[in-house]
């Protein structure tokens, strides 16, 4: 019994050149494939980001209108939203002045990102204003009279695109406000 012998199963084996890793050529091929996939996916990802920006703008308009409606019900007085559709689109909430000696608050202004979207109203409300009464109903009389009984705020974007998408924000006389997204996107 003396000297321990190493069996062939326990002896360290030297790895051959093929087992040590990837060659530079293999890495370059993988990088080329990844770059090609990224180039193909970039326009698609850009279009998705534009759609999300447009959806976000429409939901901002909806949120501003709903907040004005809730504020009108809380105060039991009319609250208006003034719409300035020049770029950048701005929506200002106008509340009745509080009783004295409370200081008058500056009306909150919501601005959409520049070139994200344009906003148009159907039918045109006088002065670009929609007013919610103390009961939460729309009290603005549109001109011309709305055919189905509601107001459409069309958010269209991206600005300058050959085929822009449109999302409608509807405000019904009963105070309901909802976003209608298109089924076909360009």
Secondary structure, DSSP 8 states (H G I E B T S, - for coil): --S----TTTS-----GGGS---HHHHHHHHHHHHHHHHHHHHHHHHHHHHHHHHHHHHHHHHHHHHHHHHHHHHTS-EEEEEE-SSS-EEEEE-----TTS------EEE--TTT-EEEEES--GGGEEEE-TTS-B----SS--SSSEEEEEEEESTT-TT-EEEEEEEETTS-EEEE--SS--
